[in-house]
């Protein structure tokens, strides 16, 4: 309302000084700025219309000039796509409780953080378009097979692909049977902007305890090494 009153006063001053065109401009702006015409001084409204008509303004022009424009609806900021990690960053400690959520895996089953609790989880974050992920995934499959035999930990993967239709053909072509959860937004909520591949180790309470970025291809027996690292967290 303060802006409306200011424009009304500025219009009156402009009219007093003989600047009639400027006055009508300020008056109509005051009318358009108000949420409702009832908030405009009736005398200002009447005087604004008189000046408008006096200067040859049309009815259509009046309606356009005095109509409050809708507030802009800004687009949400574009999400930053994940980037591929070209190297390997050493494992680092973490202490992040994974926020609860409900997501669908590649088999149509519902997954939640609570479903991880009670057993240490090795969690791989990947994408079909990520070259380093493609190098690492055969090792992830071996680790998954090992986890099924041992039973003391579990393996889960998060796909950050935008198009879920690309997953099934990719998994089938490569013979991958590990569970896959579509989780791009979820990963962003946990770690913010990120690189892929990533590996997380989550303890039996659903807390992210360790994470690494990139694929360490120099490890002679990657599945065995990862299983040992998981066991340390489990103990």
C-alpha positions as CSV (number, residue, x, y, z in Angstrom):
1,X,0.0,0.0,0.0
2,X,2.9,2.4,0.7
3,X,3.9,2.1,-3.0
4,X,0.4,2.9,-4.1
5,X,0.2,6.0,-1.9
6,X,3.7,7.2,-3.1
7,X,2.6,6.9,-6.8
8,X,-0.6,8.8,-6.1
9,X,1.3,11.6,-4.4
10,X,3.9,11.7,-7.2
11,X,1.1,11.9,-9.8
12,X,-0.5,14.8,-8.0
13,X,2.8,16.6,-7.8
14,X,3.5,16.0,-11.5
15,X,0.0,17.3,-12.4
16,X,0.5,20.4,-10.1
17,X,3.7,21.1,-12.0
18,X,1.9,20.8,-15.3
19,X,3.4,17.5,-16.4
20,X,0.0,15.9,-17.3
21,X,1.4,13.0,-19.3
22,X,3.7,12.1,-16.5
23,X,0.8,12.4,-14.0
24,X,-1.5,10.0,-15.9
25,X,1.4,7.6,-16.1
26,X,1.9,7.6,-12.4
27,X,-1.8,7.4,-11.6
28,X,-2.3,4.4,-13.8
29,X,0.7,2.7,-12.3
30,X,-0.7,3.3,-8.8
31,X,-4.0,1.7,-9.9
32,X,-2.2,-1.3,-11.5
33,X,0.1,-1.7,-8.4
34,X,-2.9,-2.0,-6.0
35,X,-4.2,-5.5,-5.4
36,X,-7.7,-4.1,-5.6
37,X,-9.1,-0.9,-7.1
38,X,-10.8,-0.2,-3.8
39,X,-7.3,0.5,-2.4
40,X,-6.9,3.5,-4.7
41,X,-8.1,6.9,-3.7
42,X,-11.4,7.4,-5.6
43,X,-10.4,11.0,-6.4
44,X,-7.2,9.7,-8.0
45,X,-9.1,7.1,-9.9
46,X,-11.5,9.7,-11.3
47,X,-8.7,12.2,-12.1
48,X,-6.6,9.5,-13.8
49,X,-9.4,8.6,-16.1
50,X,-10.2,12.2,-16.9
51,X,-6.6,12.8,-17.9
52,X,-6.5,9.6,-19.8
53,X,-9.6,10.6,-21.8
54,X,-8.3,14.1,-22.2
55,X,-5.2,12.8,-23.9
56,X,-7.1,10.6,-26.3
57,X,-6.6,7.3,-24.5
58,X,-8.9,4.4,-25.5
59,X,-10.9,2.1,-23.2
60,X,-8.8,-0.9,-24.2
61,X,-5.6,1.1,-23.5
62,X,-7.1,2.1,-20.1
63,X,-7.8,-1.5,-19.1
64,X,-4.3,-2.6,-20.1
65,X,-2.6,0.3,-18.3
66,X,-4.5,-0.2,-15.0
67,X,-4.6,-4.0,-14.9
68,X,-2.3,-5.6,-12.3
69,X,0.1,-8.0,-14.0
70,X,0.3,-11.5,-12.6
71,X,3.3,-12.2,-10.5
72,X,6.0,-14.0,-12.4
73,X,6.3,-17.7,-11.9
74,X,10.0,-18.3,-11.9
75,X,11.3,-21.6,-13.1
76,X,13.1,-23.8,-10.6
77,X,16.8,-23.7,-11.0
78,X,18.1,-26.3,-13.4
79,X,19.5,-29.3,-11.6
80,X,23.2,-29.8,-12.0
81,X,23.8,-33.2,-13.7
82,X,26.3,-35.5,-12.0
83,X,29.7,-35.6,-13.5
84,X,32.0,-38.6,-14.1
85,X,34.9,-39.1,-11.7
86,X,38.0,-39.6,-13.9
87,X,40.2,-40.7,-10.9
88,X,39.8,-42.4,-7.6
89,X,39.5,-40.5,-4.3
90,X,40.5,-42.3,-1.2
91,X,37.8,-43.5,1.2
92,X,36.7,-40.9,3.7
93,X,34.8,-41.2,7.0
94,X,31.2,-40.0,7.2
95,X,28.4,-39.9,9.8
96,X,25.3,-39.1,7.8
97,X,22.0,-40.7,8.8
98,X,20.3,-41.5,5.5
99,X,16.9,-39.7,5.4
100,X,13.9,-42.0,5.2
101,X,12.3,-42.4,1.8
102,X,10.3,-44.8,-0.3
103,X,11.6,-45.7,-3.8
104,X,11.1,-48.4,-6.4
105,X,13.8,-50.8,-7.4
106,X,14.3,-52.3,-10.8
107,X,12.1,-55.2,-10.0
108,X,9.2,-53.0,-8.9
109,X,9.7,-53.6,-5.2
110,X,9.5,-50.8,-2.7
111,X,12.8,-49.8,-1.0
112,X,13.2,-47.7,2.1
113,X,16.1,-46.9,4.5
114,X,14.4,-48.9,7.2
115,X,14.8,-52.0,4.9
116,X,18.6,-51.6,5.2
117,X,18.7,-51.6,8.9
118,X,20.0,-54.6,10.8
119,X,22.7,-55.4,8.2
120,X,25.7,-53.5,6.8
121,X,25.1,-52.4,3.2
122,X,27.6,-51.7,0.4
123,X,25.8,-49.1,-1.8
124,X,27.1,-48.2,-5.3
125,X,25.9,-45.0,-7.1
126,X,26.1,-45.2,-10.9
127,X,24.6,-44.4,-14.3
128,X,24.4,-46.2,-17.6
129,X,26.1,-43.3,-19.5
130,X,29.1,-43.3,-17.1
131,X,32.2,-45.0,-18.5
132,X,33.9,-45.5,-15.2
133,X,30.7,-46.9,-13.8
134,X,30.6,-49.5,-16.7
135,X,34.1,-50.5,-15.7
136,X,33.2,-50.9,-12.1
137,X,29.8,-52.7,-12.4
138,X,31.1,-56.2,-13.2
139,X,33.0,-56.0,-9.9
140,X,29.8,-54.8,-8.2
141,X,28.1,-57.9,-9.6
142,X,30.8,-60.1,-8.2
143,X,30.5,-58.4,-4.8
144,X,26.7,-58.9,-4.9
145,X,27.2,-62.6,-5.6
146,X,29.7,-62.8,-2.8
147,X,27.2,-61.1,-0.4
148,X,24.6,-63.7,-1.3
149,X,27.0,-66.5,-0.4
150,X,28.2,-65.0,2.8
151,X,25.0,-63.4,4.2
152,X,26.7,-61.0,6.5
153,X,26.3,-57.9,4.4
154,X,24.1,-56.8,1.5
155,X,24.6,-54.9,-1.8
156,X,22.4,-52.3,-3.3
157,X,22.9,-49.8,-6.1
158,X,21.5,-46.4,-6.9
159,X,21.0,-45.5,-10.5
160,X,21.0,-41.7,-11.2
161,X,19.8,-42.1,-14.8
162,X,17.0,-39.7,-15.9
163,X,15.3,-42.2,-18.1
164,X,14.3,-45.4,-16.3
165,X,13.5,-47.1,-19.6
166,X,17.3,-47.4,-20.2
167,X,17.9,-49.5,-17.2
168,X,16.2,-52.8,-18.0
169,X,17.9,-53.3,-21.4
170,X,21.3,-52.3,-19.9
171,X,20.9,-54.7,-17.0
172,X,19.7,-57.6,-19.2
173,X,22.5,-57.0,-21.8
174,X,25.2,-57.3,-19.2
175,X,23.6,-60.0,-17.0
176,X,23.5,-57.8,-13.9
177,X,21.2,-59.1,-11.2
178,X,22.0,-56.8,-8.3
179,X,19.1,-54.6,-7.1
180,X,18.9,-51.1,-8.6
181,X,16.9,-48.2,-7.2
182,X,16.2,-45.1,-9.2
183,X,17.5,-42.5,-6.8
184,X,18.9,-39.4,-8.5
185,X,17.0,-36.9,-6.4
186,X,17.6,-38.9,-3.3
187,X,21.4,-39.0,-3.9
188,X,21.4,-35.2,-4.4
189,X,19.5,-34.8,-1.1
190,X,22.2,-36.8,0.7
191,X,25.5,-35.5,-0.9
192,X,24.5,-32.5,-3.0
193,X,26.3,-32.1,-6.4
194,X,28.2,-35.3,-6.9
195,X,30.5,-37.4,-9.1
196,X,29.8,-41.0,-10.3
197,X,30.6,-43.7,-9.6
198,X,30.4,-43.5,-5.8
199,X,30.5,-46.2,-3.2
200,X,28.9,-45.9,0.3
201,X,29.1,-48.2,3.3
202,X,26.0,-47.9,5.4
203,X,25.9,-49.5,8.9
204,X,23.1,-51.5,10.4
205,X,21.4,-48.4,11.7
206,X,21.1,-46.7,8.3
207,X,24.0,-44.3,8.8
208,X,26.5,-43.6,6.0
209,X,29.8,-44.4,7.6
210,X,32.3,-44.3,4.7
211,X,32.2,-43.2,1.1
212,X,34.6,-43.0,-1.9
213,X,34.4,-41.4,-5.4
214,X,35.6,-43.1,-8.6
215,X,36.6,-46.7,-9.4
216,X,39.9,-48.0,-8.0
217,X,40.9,-50.3,-10.9
218,X,44.3,-51.1,-9.3
219,X,42.8,-53.4,-6.7
220,X,43.7,-57.0,-7.6
221,X,40.6,-58.5,-6.0
222,X,38.1,-55.7,-5.8
223,X,35.1,-57.7,-4.4
224,X,37.3,-59.3,-1.7
225,X,38.7,-55.9,-0.7
226,X,35.3,-54.3,-0.6
227,X,33.9,-57.2,1.5
228,X,36.7,-56.7,4.0
229,X,36.0,-53.0,4.2
230,X,32.3,-53.7,4.8
231,X,33.2,-56.2,7.5
232,X,35.2,-53.6,9.4
233,X,32.2,-51.3,9.5
234,X,30.0,-54.2,10.6
235,X,32.3,-54.9,13.5
